[in-house]
Amino acid sequence: MKILILNGSAHRNGSVSKMLKEIRNNIPESNSVEEINVYDLHFAPCTGCMKCRSTGTCCMQHDDAHNFAEKIKDADALVIGSPTYWGNMNGYLKMLFDRIVPVLMGESKKGLPIPMQKGKKAAIAISCTTPFPFNIIAGQTTKNKRALKEILKYSGYKTVGTMVMPGTKMHNDISDRLGKKAKKIAKRISKN
Ligand SMILES: Cc1cc2nc3c(=O)[nH]c(=O)nc-3n(C[C@H](O)[C@H](O)[C@H](O)COP(=O)(O)O)c2cc1C
């Protein structure tokens, strides 16, 4: 299995990076794993021209979003990590997803979505400063997760697990609970 990890955090030793590392460390070595941090990519924002909906490719000047789109096509599974920003995924990460729509989703003549990555697996790792249970009550991680799942669902991915770390102002270490979760996700994502 070729597993692509997309890290949407600017903090190389932050909560999201730690969760992704824990998942990665539990993926059997027989799999190939590549991790890309969105902050290492240079790309322009989507201009909303909608040409990709009929051509199937992004017509903007070639940049890292095109390169990343090729990696999505090539990978069998995707793990996305994102901090919660304003009850959503990180903005730069969202910008990347906006740029790679044609590899994720096609559109019928009537505008209905056609999943382009059907059958592939995905997992999510998210964090926020709001402590438990307010991350749920106030919908912080819940909305972030929903937004990521929206993309994954319409792209055809099956989400096999979600890791959530709330309360990161107080601590951002991997608890026993999160460690177990990471193991489960690693097992499920690497299973053929
Ligand atoms: C621009 C911005 C917006 C944020 N919005 C929220 C939010 O809506 N809810 C929340 O609980 N934390 C919010 N946070 C805090 C981050 O989610 C939190 O610090 C997260 O754990 C960072 O993870 P990282 O260090 O792995 O990147 C925000 C942080 C930033 C910089």
The ligand as a Tripos MOL2 file, in Angstrom:
@<TRIPOS>MOLECULE
LIG
   31    33     1     0     0
SMALL
NO_CHARGES

@<TRIPOS>ATOM
      1 C1         -5.9810   31.0430   13.2280 C.3       1 LIG1
      2 C2         -6.2970   30.0630   14.3210 C.ar      1 LIG1
      3 C3         -7.6050   29.7130   14.5760 C.ar      1 LIG1
      4 C4         -7.9030   28.8010   15.5900 C.ar      1 LIG1
      5 N1         -9.2040   28.4500   15.8080 N.ar      1 LIG1
      6 C5         -9.5090   27.5720   16.8010 C.ar      1 LIG1
      7 C6        -10.8580   27.2110   17.0580 C.ar      1 LIG1
      8 O1        -11.7820   27.6280   16.3690 O.2       1 LIG1
      9 N2        -11.0960   26.3790   18.0950 N.ar      1 LIG1
     10 C7        -10.0980   25.8790   18.9020 C.ar      1 LIG1
     11 O2        -10.3840   25.1630   19.8380 O.2       1 LIG1
     12 N3         -8.7950   26.1750   18.6490 N.ar      1 LIG1
     13 C8         -8.4860   27.0150   17.6180 C.ar      1 LIG1
     14 N4         -7.1740   27.3240   17.3590 N.ar      1 LIG1
     15 C9         -6.1170   26.6450   18.1140 C.3       1 LIG1
     16 C10        -5.5420   25.4270   17.3810 C.3       1 LIG1
     17 O3         -6.5600   24.5760   16.8910 O.3       1 LIG1
     18 C11        -4.6690   24.6230   18.3300 C.3       1 LIG1
     19 O4         -3.6370   25.4330   18.8240 O.3       1 LIG1
     20 C12        -4.1520   23.3640   17.6800 C.3       1 LIG1
     21 O5         -3.9770   22.3800   18.6550 O.3       1 LIG1
     22 C13        -2.8320   23.6000   16.9630 C.3       1 LIG1
     23 O6         -2.3020   22.3750   16.5340 O.3       1 LIG1
     24 P1         -0.8160   22.2380   15.9800 P.3       1 LIG1
     25 O7          0.0780   22.8480   16.9880 O.co2     1 LIG1
     26 O8         -0.6000   20.7960   15.7780 O.co2     1 LIG1
     27 O9         -0.7880   22.9960   14.6750 O.co2     1 LIG1
     28 C14        -6.8540   28.2370   16.3650 C.ar      1 LIG1
     29 C15        -5.5320   28.6080   16.1010 C.ar      1 LIG1
     30 C16        -5.2390   29.5050   15.0950 C.ar      1 LIG1
     31 C17        -3.7910   29.8700   14.8170 C.3       1 LIG1
@<TRIPOS>BOND
     1     1     2 1
     2     2     3 ar
     3     2    30 ar
     4     3     4 ar
     5     4     5 ar
     6     4    28 ar
     7     5     6 ar
     8     6     7 ar
     9     6    13 1
    10     7     8 2
    11     7     9 ar
    12     9    10 ar
    13    10    11 2
    14    10    12 ar
    15    12    13 ar
    16    13    14 ar
    17    14    15 1
    18    14    28 ar
    19    15    16 1
    20    16    17 1
    21    16    18 1
    22    18    19 1
    23    18    20 1
    24    20    21 1
    25    20    22 1
    26    22    23 1
    27    23    24 1
    28    24    25 2
    29    24    26 1
    30    24    27 1
    31    28    29 ar
    32    29    30 ar
    33    30    31 1
@<TRIPOS>SUBSTRUCTURE
     1 LIG1         1 GROUP 0 **** ****
